[in-house]
Amino acid sequence: MRLSVSTISLSFLAVHIAIAASVPLFDDEAYYALWARDLALGYYDHPPVIAYMIRMGTGPFGETPLGIRLFPVIGFVASGYLVGDIARRMSCGSVGLPVLATTLYNLSLLVFALGSFATPDAPSALFWVATLWAAIRAVNTPPDTRSAMLWWICTGILIGLGCLSKFTNAFLALGLLAYLFATRKGRGYLLTRLPYMTVVAALLPLLPYLFWNLQHDWLGLERQSARLVASGYSIRHIGEYAALLLLAPTPLVTWSAFQALKAPPKESALLIWSSAPLVFYFAYHATHASVQANWIVPLQALFVIHAAFGLAQAQSPRPWIKATFATALLLSVGSVATAFNPVTPIGAADNPPNQTRGWSATQDAIAELLKETGARWIATTDYARTGSLALRFPHVPVWSVAELQRYGFRGNFPTELCTAPGLLVERVSWSETKSQNAPRLFGTVGATYPAIRTQGDATLMRYHLTPVCEVILPDLCPNLRRCRLRHHHDRPA
């Protein structure tokens, strides 16, 4: 059977759905799932599209790992399909190149690692690639036709949706603008109305989000724009960034992509210019802070499309293609299999794979203490615990009593919890023997009990479980009243 872009995409869809359904949620996913319970036009940490994608899956499948991850998985697979179609158009209808590009995209380290999980990178990558796909159609359609107008408007709408997914996609808009000014073909369009229609189309999806920011003192935009400010400069992260940029597509893919630049394919300039602002911004960011691996996911399309052409142009393409496939498969599948293996933790750090491990005993300890103390709700002090415990205890109210700016989407804090007995669950260090936060957050504080999340001999995280009552934060409970804690049995530490 001849492979096609569709069969490759469906194969990876099956793989990612199997992983999505079998691996427990990690902290960020649980936090985004909390967003999906209360849909809003904007959120403190990111724009809102990931919440809407999660809600589309939890509607029919519930707040299960598969339900939360289903549409982000589909988003990543769809972006791979569009990568293949871009390669087909750039190669004037070639059959092999699209399959090669789609396969390499799905096997790139970051796409394969993130493709099974619910993060804002899923819609960001989808709309980044979709924008490139529409832009290539736009610049190859005669400008005086109705089809051209529709493709340019479509490009704008996809830019806007990308920015509603992650602010990273704003750099794609800058890159396409650079393409219009820097290339002869692009400059020809500046004398038409098409680019200006694209700008208007891009702004339309953003209007509700801008309105939300206006209503919330520019909370989301201020949060993200803070990354643009540097307090000092250093070169220590530059090498990390360069290595990440070159190794994430897998080494032979990167090598083949650079080989293709000796005889660049049609519309190569559009792909390169569209990615250049993001590449240079991250280089600037690396002068004062580390560039996180998932940030460069949108750049994978640039590498794999050029790599497909580079491999096709090789003197002996077949062995090079096989070696590239084998290397990408070994690195990507091996990395995910190692990270999420069910037996051995990945060190003792608080990384996403470890966040999925060892919850059974900890969850039982929390449930038992809730019952013994008569606690009617769970209090938290960070977003990771808030999201994770909200999903693990769906019938118990879980509310954060810190970082309140994160939770405006949930509405007002329930007044009945102000004087209701609760259980404060906090992540703590080994040196802490009792809760440091409880006395400044609650008027009544009980004895602190430790809980340790482990797998095998590895300690993954230490928690304090503290019975509490009477929230004394005026932002949450302006009318303070006294309450009492129920006595509970002593336990050995």
N, C-alpha and C positions, 0 to 999 in steps of 0.2 A: 504494500500500500504506500502510495506517495504521500509524504508528509505535507501538510499545509499549515498556514498560520493558524487556522481554526483548530485543527487537531492538536497542535502544540499548545495553544492557549487552553483548550479544554483539559489537556493532560495536567498542566500546571494548576488549573483550577481544582482538579480532583485532589492533587497533592496538598495544596494549601487548605482546602476544606477539611481534609483528614487531620492535619496538624491543628487547625483552628478548633476543631471539635474535641481534641484529646488533651490539649495543654491548658491548664488553669490560667486564669487571667492574671496579668501582672498589674502593678499599682496604677500606672498611667491609664491603662485601659479601663480599670474600674472607675477611675475619676471621670473619664469621658463618658462612661455609661451613666454616671450620676447626672451629667449634663442632659443626657437623652431623656431622663425622666421628666425634666422641666425644660422644654425647648424654649430658646430665647433667640433674639436677633444678634446677640453677641455674648462673649464670655471674657473673663479676665485674662486667661492664658493664651487663647487662640480664637480666631474667627469660628463661626458656628457649624461649618459643613460636616465635620466629623460627628457632631451630635446628631444631626439629621440622618446621616448614613447609619449610625448605630440604631436609631429609633426605627428605621425601615426594617431592620432585622429582628429587633426585640418585639415588634408588633406580632408577627406570626410565630416566632420561636422562643419568646420569653428572654429573660436576662440570663441566658446560658452563654457559655463561651462561643458556641456557634452562632447564636442569635446576635450577639454583640459584634462579632467579627465578620459576618457573612458579606455585607456589602462593601466594607473596606477590602476584603479579599477579592471580590468581583472588580473593584476599582483598579487594583494592581494588575489583575489579569487583563482587563480591558486596555490598560495603558500599554501592555506588551503587544496586544493585537494591533493597536494603532502604530506602534513602532514598526511592526512588519509592513503595514500599509504605507508608511512613510518611505521605507526602504524600497518598496515596489514602485512607487511613483518616482523616486530619485533614480531608479535603475531602468526606467521606461518599460516596466512590465515584466521584469525578470521573475522567474519562479523560485529559484534557489535562494536568492539574497533575502527576501522577506522572511523565509523560514529561519535562515541563519540569524538574522537580526532579532527576531522574536525569541528564539532560543537563548541567545547570548544575553538578552535583556533579562529574561526570567532567571538565568543562572548567575547574574551578577551578585556579588556578595550581599549588598544591601537590599536589593529587591527580593532576593530569595529569603533573607533573614526577616524582613519586615512584612513580606507578602501574606503572612498568615495571621496578622494581628491588626488590632483596631487603633491606629494612630492617625494624626492629621497628615502624615506623609502619604497615606493612601489617596485621598482626594487631591492632595497637592500634586503628586506624580501624575494622576489621571488627567487633571486639567492642564498641567504643563505640556504633556505629550499631545493631548487633544488640541491645544492651542497651536503647537507646531504643525500638526496635521492639517488644521484648517488654514493656517498661514501659507503653507506650501500650495494648497489648492487656490488660495486667494491670489498669490503672485503669479500663478500660471494660468489664470483665467483672463481673457481680454478685458481691460478695465472699463470698456464702454458697454458691457453686457449686464443684464439683471443678475446673472449668476455671480459675477464678480462682486457686486454690492452685497449679496447674501453671504458670500464667503468672508468678506471683510467684516461684516456685522457679526457673523458667527465667531470669528476670531476675537472680536472685542468682548462678546458675552463670555467666552471661555476664559479670557484673561480675568474678567471680573469674578467669575466663579472660582478661579484659582486663587485669587487674593482673598476670597471668603473661606478658603481652605487653610491657607498658611501665607503669612506675609512674604515668605520666600518668593512667591510667584510674582510679586511686584517687580522683581529684577528681570523677569522675562519680558514684561512690558518695556522696560528700559532697553533691553537687548534688541527687541524688534524695532524700536525707535532708532537705535544706533544703526541697524541694518538699513533703514530707509535713508539715512543721511550718508552712510559710508560707502554704499554700492551704487553703481550706475543704474542698475535695475530698480533699486529702491528709490532713488531720487526721482525717477520718472513718475512715481506715484504721488510725490508730494504736491504736484500741480493738479491733482485730481481731488475730489471730495472724499475718496475712499478712506484714507487714514484718519480723517477727522470724524467720519461716521464710526470708525472703530473705537476711537476714544470715547465718544458718547455711549456706544454700546457697552464698553467696559465699565463705565461709571454707573450704569443703571442697576446692575445687581448689587453694587456696593452701597447704594443709597440707604437701604434699611439699616445696614451695619453702621454707617456714618451717623445716622439718626440715633441709634442706640448709644454710640459713643458720646454724642452731644448731650443726651439725657443723663449719662453717667460720668460726666466730667472727663471725657476722653480717656476712660480707664484702660480700654484695650490697646489703643494706639500708643498711649504713654508707656504702657508696660513693654511693648515691643520696641519702641523707638529708643528705649534705654540701652539696648544693645549697640546702638550706633555710637555711643559715647565711650571714650577710652580715658582712663585716669593715668595711664602710663603705658610705655611701650617696651617690648622685649622680643627677641628673635627666637626664644626657646620653643614656641609653638609652630614656627614656620615649617620646620622639618616634618613635624607630625602631620601638618596639613598637606604638604606635598606628597608624603607617603600615602596618606589616606586617599587623596585624589587619584593617584596612579594605581593603587592596589585594589581599590574597591570594585572596579569593573572586572577584576582578576588580571594578573600580569600579562598574559598573552593577548587578551582583548585590548589592553592599553597599547601594547606594542603594535598590534595590527591596525589600531586606529591611527596611530602616528604614521604608519606606512602608507595609509590611504591618502594622507595629505600630499604625497608626492604627485599624485594625479587625482585631485579632489573630485568627488562626484558632483553631479548637478545639484544645485541648491545647498551645497556644503556651506556656502557663505552665510545663508540664513541660519543654519543650525549653530555655526560658530559664533556669529554676532549675537544671537539670542541668548547664548550661554555666557558670553564674556563678562557682563556686569556681575553675575553671581560669582564667577570664579575670582574676579578681582576683589569683590567685597569680602569674600571669605579670606583672601590673602591679607587684606587689611585687618579683619577680625583676628587673625592668627598673630598679629603683632601685639595683642594685649590679652588674648584669652584663647582657650582651646576651641577648635571647630569640632562640634559633635558629628559623629559619623552619619547619622540619619539626615543631617542638613543637606548633604550633597546628593541625595537620592535623585533629584531632577536631572542631574548631569549625566546619569547613566545612559540615557537615550542618545546623547551626543556621542559617547564613546562606542556604544555597541553598533550604531548605524555605520559609523566610519570603519569600525573593525570588520563588519561584514564585507564592505567594499575592499578593505585591505587584504582580507583573506582571499577574496575572489581574484584579486590581482596578483597573488603570489605565484611564483614560477611552478611550484608543486602544491596547489591548494589543498588537495585531499588530505595529506598527512598533517598539514598545518591546522586544518579545520578539526581533525580528530584530536590532535594534541590540545587545541584550545578548548574543545568541548570537555575532554577528560579533566583538564586542569580546573576549569570552572566548576564542573560537577563535583570533583573531589573537595575543593575548597568550600563551596557554598553548602552543599548537602552535609559534608563532614562537620562544618562549623555549627550548623543548626542542630544536627544530631548530637553533637557533643554538648552544646549549651543546654538543650532541653532533654537530655537523657534522664530517665526516671530514677536513676540510682545514685549518681554522684553529683553533689553540688559543684558549682564553678567557684571554687575558693570559698571565702566567707563574706565577700563584699555584698552590698545591697544592690545587685544587678537584676535586670528583669528576669532571667532564668531562676535565680534564687528566690525572687519574690513569689514564685509559683509553688514553692516547696514547703513541706512541713507544717501545713496549716491545721491538720486534723486535731492534734492535741491542744494547740493554742485556742482553736475555736471552741473545743469542749470546755476548756478552763474558763473562758469568757462566759459561755452559756451557763455553766454551773454557778458562777459568782453572780450573774444576773438574777438567777433564781433564788439564791440564798439571801441576797441583800434586798430583794424586791425592787431592784433598779428598773425603772420604766423606760430608760433611754441610754444611749451610749454617747459619751462626749469624746471628742478627739481634738488634737492640736495641730494636725498637718493633713494635707490633702490626700496623701497616700493612704493613711488609716481611714479617712472619711469615706473614700470611694470603696476601698476593699471591704470594710466592715458593713457598709450599707448594702452590699450585694450578698455578703455572707449571713447577715441577719435581716432578711427582708421584712420581717414583721416587728422589728424594733426600730424606733426612730434613732437615726444616727446624725448628729450635728456637730460641726466644728465650733469650738469656742475661741478660735484664733484664726488669723489670716482672713478676717471676715469679708474682705474685698473680693475674695474668690467666689463667694456663694450668693451673690445678689440674685442670681437666677432662681433660687429656691424660695424667694419671698421672705417674709418676716419669720423670725424665730418663734416657734409655738409658745404662746404665753403659759400654757399649762405645764411646760417643762421647766419653767423658771424655778418652781418650788417642788418639782418632782424628784425623787431620788434617782440618781444616775450612776453610771460607771465610767470613769475617765480611763481611756486606754491610750497609752503613750509609748512611743519608742524611746528607749533610754540607753545610756552607756553603762559599762560594767561598774563604774565608780559611783553611780547614783544608787542610794539605798532607799530613798523615798521620793515621792513626786515633788519636783521643784515648782511645777506650774499650778498644782491644785490649790494651794492657799491663796494665790492671787486671783483665782478665777471663781472660787466657790466659798460660800460662807461656812459651810460644814464639810469637813474632810475626814474620812475614815482611814483605817490602816491600809497601807499599800501592800499589795501582793505581787510577787514577781511571776512572770510567765516567759518561757523561753521557747522560741520556734527553732526546731532542729531537724536535721535529716542525717541519720546515721550518727557519726561522732562529731559532725560539724554543727556548730552553733551559728544560726543564720541571723537571728535578731532577738533582742531582749526587750520585754515590755514591762511596764508597770500598770497594774489594774487597781484603781483607787475608787472606792465608793465615795460619792460626793452628793451634795445637795445645795440648793440656793445659789443660783448663778448671780454673781455680783458685778457683771459687766453691764454698765448702763446702756451700751449700744444694743445689747440683747434684751435685757430685762430692766427697764427704767423704774418699775415699781417693785422694790425689793420687799420680800416677805420671808419670814423664817420657815424652816422645814426641819424634819427629823429623819435620821437614817435608821433603818431597821438593824437590829443586832444580828450578827451572823457568826457562824462557828469559826473558831480560830483554826488556822491551817499552819502546817510547818512551812517555813520559807524554803 
